[in-house]
Amino acid sequence: AGGGGYALPQAPAPVQAEETMEDWKLKLRSIAGLIELVNTAPGLTPQEQVAIVNFIQGNKANPFPDYQDERKFTVREERQGAFVVSIVCSVNYKDGKWKVSKNKSSA
């Protein structure tokens, strides 16, 4: 049955540096970058990720009928001194518009 051979050594998994607000700003310059941020957002549920991506790509049907027509989703947060800086994606199912904004609040 098998065996006897030598296993190739496994390369260590690459260490991924934590992204910063500057990295996020660069990604926000394109729809693909925004979608990547949404799909990797630690605070969003898979359903929320799909809803945002679908909306950005043109599907304006509200998958959250129990909520208001306008929803705000925090895509990223970073603590900067005494403040928390957030990237928020807002979608409005009533008028079909979306926007991304940066918010700063006290920590």
ChimeraX commands (.cxc) that place a marker at each C-alpha (Angstrom):
marker #1 position 0.00,0.00,0.00 radius 0.5
marker #1 position 1.99,3.18,0.02 radius 0.5
marker #1 position 4.35,5.02,2.12 radius 0.5
marker #1 position 8.06,4.81,2.11 radius 0.5
marker #1 position 8.40,8.15,0.33 radius 0.5
marker #1 position 9.52,11.39,1.83 radius 0.5
marker #1 position 7.13,14.26,2.36 radius 0.5
marker #1 position 8.17,17.61,1.03 radius 0.5
marker #1 position 8.65,20.18,3.76 radius 0.5
marker #1 position 5.73,22.52,4.08 radius 0.5
marker #1 position 6.45,26.19,3.61 radius 0.5
marker #1 position 5.35,28.25,6.58 radius 0.5
marker #1 position 2.10,30.10,6.07 radius 0.5
marker #1 position 2.73,33.69,5.04 radius 0.5
marker #1 position 2.25,36.16,7.82 radius 0.5
marker #1 position -0.33,38.70,6.78 radius 0.5
marker #1 position 0.35,42.17,8.08 radius 0.5
marker #1 position -2.63,43.94,9.57 radius 0.5
marker #1 position -4.10,46.39,7.12 radius 0.5
marker #1 position -4.20,50.04,8.02 radius 0.5
marker #1 position -6.57,52.87,7.15 radius 0.5
marker #1 position -4.17,53.88,4.36 radius 0.5
marker #1 position -4.41,50.38,2.86 radius 0.5
marker #1 position -8.19,50.59,3.03 radius 0.5
marker #1 position -8.25,54.00,1.33 radius 0.5
marker #1 position -6.30,52.56,-1.59 radius 0.5
marker #1 position -8.74,49.68,-1.93 radius 0.5
marker #1 position -11.70,52.06,-1.87 radius 0.5
marker #1 position -10.54,53.62,-5.13 radius 0.5
marker #1 position -12.13,50.74,-7.04 radius 0.5
marker #1 position -15.32,48.72,-6.84 radius 0.5
marker #1 position -13.25,45.52,-6.74 radius 0.5
marker #1 position -11.30,46.90,-3.77 radius 0.5
marker #1 position -14.48,47.85,-1.94 radius 0.5
marker #1 position -15.93,44.39,-2.57 radius 0.5
marker #1 position -12.73,42.83,-1.19 radius 0.5
marker #1 position -13.02,44.98,1.97 radius 0.5
marker #1 position -16.66,43.95,2.39 radius 0.5
marker #1 position -15.95,40.26,1.84 radius 0.5
marker #1 position -13.20,40.30,4.45 radius 0.5
marker #1 position -14.94,42.59,6.96 radius 0.5
marker #1 position -14.64,40.97,10.39 radius 0.5
marker #1 position -17.80,42.57,11.80 radius 0.5
marker #1 position -20.21,41.62,9.02 radius 0.5
marker #1 position -22.24,38.43,8.80 radius 0.5
marker #1 position -22.02,36.43,5.57 radius 0.5
marker #1 position -25.60,37.53,4.78 radius 0.5
marker #1 position -24.64,41.20,5.19 radius 0.5
marker #1 position -21.55,40.74,3.02 radius 0.5
marker #1 position -23.61,39.19,0.23 radius 0.5
marker #1 position -26.31,41.88,0.53 radius 0.5
marker #1 position -23.76,44.73,0.21 radius 0.5
marker #1 position -21.90,43.15,-2.71 radius 0.5
marker #1 position -25.17,42.37,-4.52 radius 0.5
marker #1 position -26.37,45.96,-3.99 radius 0.5
marker #1 position -23.12,47.45,-5.31 radius 0.5
marker #1 position -23.35,45.14,-8.32 radius 0.5
marker #1 position -26.92,46.27,-9.11 radius 0.5
marker #1 position -29.32,44.06,-7.14 radius 0.5
marker #1 position -31.39,46.61,-5.22 radius 0.5
marker #1 position -33.87,44.13,-3.68 radius 0.5
marker #1 position -33.89,44.51,0.10 radius 0.5
marker #1 position -32.96,41.19,1.75 radius 0.5
marker #1 position -33.75,42.74,5.16 radius 0.5
marker #1 position -37.47,43.64,4.91 radius 0.5
marker #1 position -37.74,43.95,8.71 radius 0.5
marker #1 position -35.20,46.81,8.72 radius 0.5
marker #1 position -35.30,50.36,7.41 radius 0.5
marker #1 position -34.67,51.08,3.74 radius 0.5
marker #1 position -31.30,52.64,4.55 radius 0.5
marker #1 position -28.71,50.44,6.24 radius 0.5
marker #1 position -25.22,51.31,7.43 radius 0.5
marker #1 position -22.56,48.64,7.74 radius 0.5
marker #1 position -19.20,49.13,9.43 radius 0.5
marker #1 position -16.66,47.60,7.06 radius 0.5
marker #1 position -13.48,48.42,9.00 radius 0.5
marker #1 position -12.46,50.08,12.25 radius 0.5
marker #1 position -9.09,51.28,13.44 radius 0.5
marker #1 position -8.18,52.85,16.76 radius 0.5
marker #1 position -6.16,56.03,16.32 radius 0.5
marker #1 position -5.18,57.43,19.69 radius 0.5
marker #1 position -8.32,58.49,21.57 radius 0.5
marker #1 position -10.51,57.93,18.49 radius 0.5
marker #1 position -11.96,55.08,16.48 radius 0.5
marker #1 position -11.96,55.65,12.74 radius 0.5
marker #1 position -14.50,53.58,10.83 radius 0.5
marker #1 position -15.22,52.94,7.17 radius 0.5
marker #1 position -18.98,52.67,6.77 radius 0.5
marker #1 position -20.86,51.48,3.69 radius 0.5
marker #1 position -24.41,52.88,3.48 radius 0.5
marker #1 position -26.97,51.36,1.14 radius 0.5
marker #1 position -30.40,52.82,0.49 radius 0.5
marker #1 position -32.88,50.31,-0.89 radius 0.5
marker #1 position -35.50,53.02,-1.47 radius 0.5
marker #1 position -33.47,55.28,-3.80 radius 0.5
marker #1 position -30.95,52.66,-4.99 radius 0.5
marker #1 position -27.89,54.67,-3.93 radius 0.5
marker #1 position -24.88,53.65,-1.89 radius 0.5
marker #1 position -21.88,55.46,-0.47 radius 0.5
marker #1 position -18.78,54.83,1.59 radius 0.5
marker #1 position -17.76,57.23,4.30 radius 0.5
marker #1 position -15.12,57.55,6.98 radius 0.5
marker #1 position -16.37,58.29,10.49 radius 0.5
marker #1 position -14.35,59.34,13.52 radius 0.5
marker #1 position -15.65,58.96,17.05 radius 0.5
marker #1 position -14.33,58.98,20.59 radius 0.5
marker #1 position -13.10,55.62,21.79 radius 0.5
marker link #1:1,2 radius 0.2
marker link #1:2,3 radius 0.2
marker link #1:3,4 radius 0.2
marker link #1:4,5 radius 0.2
marker link #1:5,6 radius 0.2
marker link #1:6,7 radius 0.2
marker link #1:7,8 radius 0.2
marker link #1:8,9 radius 0.2
marker link #1:9,10 radius 0.2
marker link #1:10,11 radius 0.2
marker link #1:11,12 radius 0.2
marker link #1:12,13 radius 0.2
marker link #1:13,14 radius 0.2
marker link #1:14,15 radius 0.2
marker link #1:15,16 radius 0.2
marker link #1:16,17 radius 0.2
marker link #1:17,18 radius 0.2
marker link #1:18,19 radius 0.2
marker link #1:19,20 radius 0.2
marker link #1:20,21 radius 0.2
marker link #1:21,22 radius 0.2
marker link #1:22,23 radius 0.2
marker link #1:23,24 radius 0.2
marker link #1:24,25 radius 0.2
marker link #1:25,26 radius 0.2
marker link #1:26,27 radius 0.2
marker link #1:27,28 radius 0.2
marker link #1:28,29 radius 0.2
marker link #1:29,30 radius 0.2
marker link #1:30,31 radius 0.2
marker link #1:31,32 radius 0.2
marker link #1:32,33 radius 0.2
marker link #1:33,34 radius 0.2
marker link #1:34,35 radius 0.2
marker link #1:35,36 radius 0.2
marker link #1:36,37 radius 0.2
marker link #1:37,38 radius 0.2
marker link #1:38,39 radius 0.2
marker link #1:39,40 radius 0.2
marker link #1:40,41 radius 0.2
marker link #1:41,42 radius 0.2
marker link #1:42,43 radius 0.2
marker link #1:43,44 radius 0.2
marker link #1:44,45 radius 0.2
marker link #1:45,46 radius 0.2
marker link #1:46,47 radius 0.2
marker link #1:47,48 radius 0.2
marker link #1:48,49 radius 0.2
marker link #1:49,50 radius 0.2
marker link #1:50,51 radius 0.2
marker link #1:51,52 radius 0.2
marker link #1:52,53 radius 0.2
marker link #1:53,54 radius 0.2
marker link #1:54,55 radius 0.2
marker link #1:55,56 radius 0.2
marker link #1:56,57 radius 0.2
marker link #1:57,58 radius 0.2
marker link #1:58,59 radius 0.2
marker link #1:59,60 radius 0.2
marker link #1:60,61 radius 0.2
marker link #1:61,62 radius 0.2
marker link #1:62,63 radius 0.2
marker link #1:63,64 radius 0.2
marker link #1:64,65 radius 0.2
marker link #1:65,66 radius 0.2
marker link #1:66,67 radius 0.2
marker link #1:67,68 radius 0.2
marker link #1:68,69 radius 0.2
marker link #1:69,70 radius 0.2
marker link #1:70,71 radius 0.2
marker link #1:71,72 radius 0.2
marker link #1:72,73 radius 0.2
marker link #1:73,74 radius 0.2
marker link #1:74,75 radius 0.2
marker link #1:75,76 radius 0.2
marker link #1:76,77 radius 0.2
marker link #1:77,78 radius 0.2
marker link #1:78,79 radius 0.2
marker link #1:79,80 radius 0.2
marker link #1:80,81 radius 0.2
marker link #1:81,82 radius 0.2
marker link #1:82,83 radius 0.2
marker link #1:83,84 radius 0.2
marker link #1:84,85 radius 0.2
marker link #1:85,86 radius 0.2
marker link #1:86,87 radius 0.2
marker link #1:87,88 radius 0.2
marker link #1:88,89 radius 0.2
marker link #1:89,90 radius 0.2
marker link #1:90,91 radius 0.2
marker link #1:91,92 radius 0.2
marker link #1:92,93 radius 0.2
marker link #1:93,94 radius 0.2
marker link #1:94,95 radius 0.2
marker link #1:95,96 radius 0.2
marker link #1:96,97 radius 0.2
marker link #1:97,98 radius 0.2
marker link #1:98,99 radius 0.2
marker link #1:99,100 radius 0.2
marker link #1:100,101 radius 0.2
marker link #1:101,102 radius 0.2
marker link #1:102,103 radius 0.2
marker link #1:103,104 radius 0.2
marker link #1:104,105 radius 0.2
marker link #1:105,106 radius 0.2
marker link #1:106,107 radius 0.2
view
